[in-house]
Structures are given as C-alpha cells and as structure tokens.
Amino acid sequence: MVKLANEEQSQVKRATRAAYGATLAELANEGLPVVAVDADLPGSTTTKKLADAGFADRLFNCGIAEQNMVGGAAGLAACGNKVFLATFAVFASMRAC
C-alpha cells in the first residue's frame, strides 16, 4: 500500500500534481482497480505517468468536455473502479455544472 512520507520526505516541497500521476501508477502496480479520467491535460495533471507505467488502458482522455468526463467517470465507478478525475479546478467546477 502507499506509505506516508517519513520526516525527511515531508520536508521536501513539491506540487501536488508532481506526486499525483506517480501515485496512481503505484496504486495500479499494487493491483488496485485504479483508472484516471482526464480532460485533455494528461501532461499537466501528470496522469500520463499511469499510461507510461504500462496502464494506458486505464487512462481515459475525454478531451475538452468536462461534463462528459464526469458522466463517464460515474459509469466507470459503477463498474467497481477507483476513479480519479483530472482537470483544472475552474473547469471541473463550472463546465461540469
């Protein structure tokens, strides 16, 4: 399972997104049914790391259609997947309304 940072690691400052994709890949490697749904930003949100780790079939790029991304993610979750959405907050909050 993913481990919490130790004291030394917790002192290193980095953006949340820097760990996001790597953590998704780590969870997938551990056998969890993790999928990422992205709105045409896999490089910026780092979900591309999931695909680079050999799980390209678990990365869904919905393009610039956040409302469709949310709907598709709901369907994937209903199938028993652990779904993680990735886009910029302003688009997730307003375009998906």
DSSP file (Angstrom, degrees, kcal/mol; ACC not computed):
  #  RESIDUE AA STRUCTURE BP1 BP2  ACC     N-H-->O    O-->H-N    N-H-->O    O-->H-N    TCO  KAPPA ALPHA  PHI   PSI    X-CA   Y-CA   Z-CA
    1    1 A M              0   0    0      0, 0.0     2,-0.2     0, 0.0    26,-0.0   0.000 360.0 360.0 360.0 159.7    0.0    0.0    0.0
    2    2 A V        -     0   0    0      1,-0.1     2,-0.3    21,-0.1    21,-0.0  -0.446 360.0-141.7 -66.2 133.6    1.1    3.6   -0.4
    3    3 A K        -     0   0    0     -2,-0.2     3,-0.1     1,-0.1     2,-0.1  -0.721  13.5-111.9-100.6 148.2    3.1    4.7    2.5
    4    4 A L        -     0   0    0     -2,-0.3    -1,-0.1     1,-0.1     2,-0.1  -0.385  45.9 -90.0 -70.6 155.0    3.0    8.1    4.2
    5    5 A A        -     0   0    0      4,-0.1    -1,-0.1    -2,-0.1     2,-0.1  -0.357  38.9-129.9 -65.8 142.8    6.1   10.3    3.9
    6    6 A N     >  -     0   0    0     -3,-0.1     4,-2.3     1,-0.1     5,-0.2  -0.269  38.2 -87.3 -81.5-179.6    8.7   10.0    6.5
    7    7 A E  H  > S+     0   0    0      1,-0.2     4,-0.7     2,-0.2    -2,-0.1   0.903 128.4  46.8 -58.1 -44.8   10.1   13.1    8.3
    8    8 A E  H >4 S+     0   0    0      1,-0.2     3,-0.9     2,-0.2     4,-0.4   0.920 113.6  47.6 -64.9 -44.3   12.8   13.7    5.7
    9    9 A Q  H >4 S+     0   0    0      1,-0.2     3,-1.2     2,-0.2    -1,-0.2   0.843 104.7  60.6 -66.1 -33.6   10.4   13.3    2.8
   10   10 A S  H 3< S+     0   0    0     -4,-2.3    -1,-0.2     1,-0.3    -2,-0.2   0.694  97.2  60.5 -70.1 -16.6    7.9   15.6    4.3
   11   11 A Q  T << S+     0   0    0     -3,-0.9     2,-0.5    -4,-0.7    -1,-0.3   0.652  83.0  94.5 -82.7 -15.9   10.4   18.4    4.3
   12   12 A V    <   -     0   0    0     -3,-1.2     2,-0.5    -4,-0.4    -3,-0.0  -0.668  69.9-146.6 -80.1 123.3   10.7   18.3    0.5
   13   13 A K        +     0   0    0     -2,-0.5     2,-0.3     0, 0.0    -2,-0.1  -0.788  33.1 145.4 -94.4 128.3    8.3   20.8   -1.1
   14   14 A R        -     0   0    0     -2,-0.5     5,-0.1     0, 0.0    -2,-0.0  -0.982  51.4 -84.4-154.8 160.6    6.7   20.0   -4.4
   15   15 A A    >>  -     0   0    0     -2,-0.3     3,-1.1     1,-0.1     4,-0.6  -0.316  35.5-122.5 -66.1 147.6    3.5   20.5   -6.2
   16   16 A T  H >> S+     0   0    0      1,-0.3     3,-1.5     2,-0.2     4,-1.2   0.895 112.1  58.3 -56.9 -42.0    0.7   18.1   -5.5
   17   17 A R  H 3> S+     0   0    0      1,-0.3     4,-0.9     2,-0.2    -1,-0.3   0.745  92.1  69.4 -64.4 -21.3    0.5   17.2   -9.2
   18   18 A A  H <4 S+     0   0    0     -3,-1.1     4,-0.3     1,-0.2    -1,-0.3   0.817 110.9  32.3 -65.3 -28.5    4.1   16.1   -9.1
   19   19 A A  H <X S+     0   0    0     -3,-1.5     4,-2.4    -4,-0.6    -1,-0.2   0.613 102.2  82.3 -99.1 -15.9    3.1   13.1   -7.0
   20   20 A Y  H  X S+     0   0    0     -4,-1.2     4,-2.1     1,-0.2     5,-0.2   0.948  95.7  37.3 -59.6 -58.8   -0.4   12.5   -8.4
   21   21 A G  H  X S+     0   0    0     -4,-0.9     4,-2.3    24,-0.2    -1,-0.2   0.892 117.0  52.5 -63.8 -40.2    0.4   10.5  -11.5
   22   22 A A  H  > S+     0   0    0     -4,-0.3     4,-2.1     1,-0.2    -1,-0.2   0.885 109.5  49.7 -63.3 -38.3    3.2    8.6   -9.8
   23   23 A T  H  X S+     0   0    0     -4,-2.4     4,-2.6     2,-0.2    -1,-0.2   0.891 108.6  52.3 -68.5 -39.5    0.9    7.6   -7.0
   24   24 A L  H  X S+     0   0    0     -4,-2.1     4,-2.3    -5,-0.2    -2,-0.2   0.926 111.0  47.9 -59.8 -44.1   -1.8    6.4   -9.4
   25   25 A A  H  X S+     0   0    0     -4,-2.3     4,-2.3     1,-0.2    -2,-0.2   0.893 110.9  51.2 -63.9 -39.6    0.8    4.3  -11.2
   26   26 A E  H  X S+     0   0    0     -4,-2.1     4,-1.3     2,-0.2    -2,-0.2   0.912 110.2  48.8 -64.3 -42.8    2.0    2.9   -7.8
   27   27 A L  H  <>S+     0   0    0     -4,-2.6     5,-1.9     1,-0.2    -2,-0.2   0.896 111.3  49.9 -63.4 -40.5   -1.6    2.0   -6.8
   28   28 A A  H ><5S+     0   0    0     -4,-2.3     3,-1.7     1,-0.2    -2,-0.2   0.898 107.1  54.7 -65.3 -40.0   -2.2    0.3  -10.1
   29   29 A N  H 3<5S+     0   0    0     -4,-2.3    -1,-0.2     1,-0.3    -2,-0.2   0.798 102.7  58.0 -62.3 -28.3    1.1   -1.7   -9.7
   30   30 A E  T 3<5S-     0   0    0     -4,-1.3    -1,-0.3    -3,-0.2    -2,-0.2   0.476 124.7-103.6 -81.7  -1.7   -0.3   -2.9   -6.4
   31   31 A G  T < 5S+     0   0    0     -3,-1.7    -3,-0.2     1,-0.3    -2,-0.1   0.503  71.0 144.5  96.8   4.0   -3.3   -4.3   -8.1
   32   32 A L      < -     0   0    0     -5,-1.9     2,-2.4     1,-0.1    -1,-0.3  -0.536  60.5-115.7 -75.5 143.8   -5.9   -1.8   -7.2
   33   33 A P        +     0   0    0      0, 0.0    49,-3.2     0, 0.0     2,-0.4  -0.372  55.0 164.9 -78.6  64.8   -8.5   -1.1  -10.0
   34   34 A V  E     +a   82   0A   0     -2,-2.4     2,-0.3    47,-0.2    49,-0.2  -0.659  12.3 176.3 -87.1 133.2   -7.4    2.5  -10.4
   35   35 A V  E     -a   83   0A   0     47,-2.4    49,-2.0    -2,-0.4     2,-0.4  -0.980  16.6-148.4-131.9 149.9   -8.5    4.5  -13.5
   36   36 A A  E     -ab  84  59A   0     22,-2.7    24,-3.0    -2,-0.3     2,-0.5  -0.963   4.2-162.0-118.5 135.0   -7.8    8.1  -14.4
   37   37 A V  E     -ab  85  60A   0     47,-2.6    49,-2.1    -2,-0.4     2,-0.3  -0.979  18.1-173.8-117.4 123.0  -10.2   10.2  -16.4
   38   38 A D  E     -ab  86  61A   0     22,-3.3    24,-3.2    -2,-0.5     2,-0.5  -0.825  29.9-137.7-122.8 153.3   -8.7   13.3  -17.9
   39   39 A A  S    S-     0   0    0     47,-1.6    49,-0.2    -2,-0.3    27,-0.1  -0.544  76.5 -66.0-109.3  64.0   -9.9   16.4  -19.8
   40   40 A D  S    S+     0   0    0     -2,-0.5    24,-0.1     1,-0.1     3,-0.1   0.779 116.0  99.2  64.2  31.8   -7.2   16.7  -22.4
   41   41 A L     >  +     0   0    0     45,-0.3     4,-2.9    22,-0.1     5,-0.3  -0.068  28.1 136.7-134.8  36.0   -4.5   17.5  -19.8
   42   42 A P  H  > S+     0   0    0      0, 0.0     6,-1.9     0, 0.0     4,-0.5   0.796  78.8  47.7 -61.5 -27.3   -2.5   14.3  -19.1
   43   43 A G  H  4 S+     0   0    0      2,-0.2     3,-0.1     3,-0.2    -2,-0.1   0.921 116.0  42.2 -75.1 -44.7    0.8   16.1  -19.3
   44   44 A S  H  4 S+     0   0    0      1,-0.2    -1,-0.1     2,-0.1    43,-0.1   0.878 121.5  39.5 -70.5 -39.0   -0.2   18.9  -17.0
   45   45 A T  H  < S-     0   0    0     -4,-2.9   -24,-0.2    41,-0.1    -1,-0.2   0.547 105.3-129.7 -87.9  -6.9   -2.1   16.8  -14.5
   46   46 A T    ><  +     0   0    0     -4,-0.5     3,-1.5    -5,-0.3     4,-0.3   0.566  69.8 129.4  67.1  15.8    0.6   14.0  -14.7
   47   47 A T  T >>  +     0   0    0     -6,-0.3     3,-1.5     1,-0.3     4,-0.9   0.699  58.0  79.5 -67.0 -15.7   -2.0   11.3  -15.3
   48   48 A K  H 3> S+     0   0    0     -6,-1.9     4,-2.7     1,-0.3    -1,-0.3   0.767  77.9  70.5 -60.2 -24.9    0.3   10.3  -18.3
   49   49 A K  H <> S+     0   0    0     -3,-1.5     4,-1.2    -7,-0.3    -1,-0.3   0.801  92.0  57.8 -63.1 -28.5    2.5    8.6  -15.7
   50   50 A L  H <4>S+     0   0    0     -3,-1.5     5,-1.7    -4,-0.3    -1,-0.2   0.926 110.2  42.4 -65.8 -44.8   -0.2    6.0  -15.3
   51   51 A A  I ><>S+     0   0    0     -4,-0.9     3,-1.8     1,-0.2     5,-0.5   0.901 111.4  55.2 -67.1 -41.4    0.0    5.2  -19.0
   52   52 A D  I 3<5S+     0   0    0     -4,-2.7    -1,-0.2     1,-0.3    -2,-0.2   0.763 100.5  61.1 -63.8 -24.7    3.8    5.4  -19.0
   53   53 A A  I 3<5S-     0   0    0     -4,-1.2    -1,-0.3    -5,-0.2    -2,-0.2   0.367 131.4 -90.2 -84.7   6.0    3.8    2.7  -16.3
   54   54 A G  I < 5S+     0   0    0     -3,-1.8     3,-0.2    -5,-0.1    -3,-0.2   0.605 103.4 105.0  99.0  13.6    2.1    0.3  -18.6
   55   55 A F  I > < +     0   0    0     -5,-1.7     3,-2.1    -6,-0.2     4,-0.2  -0.244  26.8 137.0-119.5  44.4   -1.5    1.1  -17.7
   56   56 A A  G > < +     0   0    0     -5,-0.5     3,-1.3     1,-0.3    -5,-0.1   0.790  69.1  64.5 -61.0 -27.6   -2.5    3.0  -20.8
   57   57 A D  G 3  S+     0   0    0      1,-0.2    -1,-0.3    -3,-0.2    -2,-0.1   0.550  98.6  55.6 -73.4  -5.8   -5.8    1.1  -20.9
   58   58 A R  G <  S+     0   0    0     -3,-2.1   -22,-2.7    -8,-0.1     2,-0.6   0.324  89.4  85.4-106.9   5.8   -6.7    2.8  -17.5
   59   59 A L  E <   -b   36   0A   0     -3,-1.3     2,-0.6   -24,-0.2   -22,-0.2  -0.941  58.4-170.3-110.9 118.1   -6.3    6.3  -18.7
   60   60 A F  E     -b   37   0A   0    -24,-3.0   -22,-3.3    -2,-0.6     2,-0.7  -0.936   5.9-162.4-112.5 118.6   -9.3    7.8  -20.4
   61   61 A N  E     -b   38   0A   0     -2,-0.6   -22,-0.2   -24,-0.2     3,-0.1  -0.889   8.1-178.1-102.5 113.3   -8.9   11.2  -22.1
   62   62 A C        -     0   0    0    -24,-3.2   -23,-0.2    -2,-0.7    -1,-0.1   0.389  33.9-134.2 -91.1   2.8  -12.3   12.8  -22.7
   63   63 A G        -     0   0    0    -25,-0.3     2,-2.2     1,-0.2    -1,-0.3  -0.291  61.4 -26.1  72.4-164.5  -11.0   15.8  -24.5
   64   64 A I  S    S+     0   0    0      1,-0.1    -1,-0.2   -24,-0.1   -25,-0.1  -0.492 108.7 102.8 -84.9  71.8  -12.2   19.3  -23.6
   65   65 A A    >>  +     0   0    0     -2,-2.2     4,-2.1     1,-0.1     3,-0.6  -0.510  37.9 170.6-152.6  71.6  -15.5   18.1  -22.3
   66   66 A E  H 3> S+     0   0    0      1,-0.3     4,-2.2     2,-0.2     5,-0.2   0.832  78.7  58.2 -59.6 -35.1  -15.5   18.1  -18.6
   67   67 A Q  H 3> S+     0   0    0     28,-0.2     4,-1.6     1,-0.2    -1,-0.3   0.889 109.6  44.8 -64.1 -37.2  -19.2   17.5  -18.3
   68   68 A N  H <> S+     0   0    0     -3,-0.6     4,-2.9     2,-0.2     5,-0.2   0.844 108.8  58.3 -71.0 -34.3  -18.7   14.2  -20.3
   69   69 A M  H  X S+     0   0    0     -4,-2.1     4,-2.3     2,-0.2    -2,-0.2   0.918 106.8  46.9 -60.5 -44.2  -15.7   13.4  -18.2
   70   70 A V  H  X S+     0   0    0     -4,-2.2     4,-1.8     2,-0.2    -1,-0.2   0.915 113.8  47.7 -65.8 -43.1  -17.8   13.5  -15.0
   71   71 A G  H  X S+     0   0    0     -4,-1.6     4,-1.6     2,-0.2    -2,-0.2   0.911 112.9  47.9 -64.5 -42.8  -20.5   11.3  -16.6
   72   72 A G  H  X S+     0   0    0     -4,-2.9     4,-2.2     1,-0.2    -1,-0.2   0.882 109.4  53.7 -64.6 -38.4  -18.0    8.8  -17.9
   73   73 A A  H  X S+     0   0    0     -4,-2.3     4,-2.4    -5,-0.2    -1,-0.2   0.870 104.7  55.1 -64.4 -36.7  -16.3    8.6  -14.6
   74   74 A A  H  X S+     0   0    0     -4,-1.8     4,-1.9     1,-0.2    -1,-0.2   0.901 108.5  48.8 -63.2 -39.8  -19.6    7.9  -12.9
   75   75 A G  H  X S+     0   0    0     -4,-1.6     4,-0.8     2,-0.2    -2,-0.2   0.900 111.0  49.3 -66.1 -40.8  -20.1    4.9  -15.2
   76   76 A L  H ><>S+     0   0    0     -4,-2.2     5,-1.6     1,-0.2     3,-0.5   0.876 110.5  51.1 -65.4 -37.1  -16.6    3.6  -14.6
   77   77 A A  H ><5S+     0   0    0     -4,-2.4     3,-1.9     1,-0.2    -1,-0.2   0.868 103.3  58.8 -67.5 -36.1  -17.1    3.9  -10.8
   78   78 A A  H 3<5S+     0   0    0     -4,-1.9    -1,-0.2     1,-0.3    -2,-0.2   0.743  99.8  59.2 -64.9 -21.6  -20.4    2.0  -11.1
   79   79 A C  T <<5S-     0   0    0     -4,-0.8    -1,-0.3    -3,-0.5    -2,-0.2   0.362 128.2 -96.1 -88.3   5.0  -18.3   -0.9  -12.6
   80   80 A G  T < 5S+     0   0    0     -3,-1.9    -3,-0.2     1,-0.3     2,-0.2   0.541  78.2 138.5  96.3   7.7  -16.2   -1.1   -9.5
   81   81 A N      < -     0   0    0     -5,-1.6     2,-0.9   -49,-0.1    -1,-0.3  -0.512  58.3-123.4 -83.2 154.1  -13.2    1.0  -10.5
   82   82 A K  E     -a   34   0A   0    -49,-3.2   -47,-2.4    -2,-0.2     2,-0.4  -0.880  40.4-157.7 -93.1 105.5  -11.5    3.5   -8.2
   83   83 A V  E     -a   35   0A   0     -2,-0.9     2,-0.5   -49,-0.2   -47,-0.2  -0.714  17.6-171.5 -99.6 134.3  -11.9    6.6  -10.4
   84   84 A F  E     -a   36   0A   0    -49,-2.0   -47,-2.6    -2,-0.4     2,-0.3  -0.990  11.9-152.0-122.9 122.5   -9.7    9.7  -10.3
   85   85 A L  E     -a   37   0A   0     -2,-0.5     2,-0.4   -49,-0.2   -47,-0.2  -0.675  10.6-166.6 -91.3 146.7  -10.7   12.8  -12.3
   86   86 A A  E     +a   38   0A   0    -49,-2.1   -47,-1.6    -2,-0.3     2,-0.3  -0.934  31.5 104.6-142.0 117.2   -8.1   15.2  -13.5
   87   87 A T  S    S-     0   0    0     -2,-0.4     2,-0.2   -49,-0.2   -47,-0.1  -0.930  73.3 -64.2-164.4-179.2   -8.6   18.7  -14.9
   88   88 A F    >>  -     0   0    0     -2,-0.3     4,-2.1   -49,-0.2     3,-0.9  -0.573  47.6-121.2 -77.5 144.0   -8.1   22.3  -13.8
   89   89 A A  H 3> S+     0   0    0      1,-0.3     4,-2.4    -2,-0.2     5,-0.3   0.848 108.9  57.2 -56.8 -40.7  -10.4   23.3  -10.9
   90   90 A V  H 3> S+     0   0    0      1,-0.2     4,-1.6     2,-0.2     5,-0.4   0.867 111.0  43.8 -62.2 -34.5  -12.1   26.1  -12.7
   91   91 A F  H <>>S+     0   0    0     -3,-0.9     4,-1.2     2,-0.2     5,-0.9   0.871 112.5  51.3 -78.3 -37.0  -13.2   23.7  -15.5
   92   92 A A  H  <5S+     0   0    0     -4,-2.1     4,-0.3     1,-0.2    -2,-0.2   0.880 115.9  41.8 -66.6 -36.2  -14.3   21.0  -13.1
   93   93 A S  H  <5S+     0   0    0     -4,-2.4    -2,-0.2    -5,-0.2    -1,-0.2   0.842 128.7  23.5 -82.6 -33.1  -16.5   23.3  -11.1
   94   94 A M  H ><5S+     0   0    0     -4,-1.6     3,-0.7    -5,-0.3    -3,-0.2   0.855 121.3  46.7-104.5 -42.1  -18.1   25.4  -13.9
   95   95 A R  T 3<5S+     0   0    0     -4,-1.2   -28,-0.2    -5,-0.4    -3,-0.2   0.822 112.2  52.3 -72.8 -28.6  -18.1   23.4  -17.1
   96   96 A A  T 3 <       0   0    0     -5,-0.9    -1,-0.2    -4,-0.3    -2,-0.1   0.538 360.0 360.0 -84.8  -5.4  -19.4   20.2  -15.4
   97   97 A C    <         0   0    0     -3,-0.7    -1,-0.2    -4,-0.0    -2,-0.1   0.506 360.0 360.0 -66.4 360.0  -22.3   22.1  -13.8
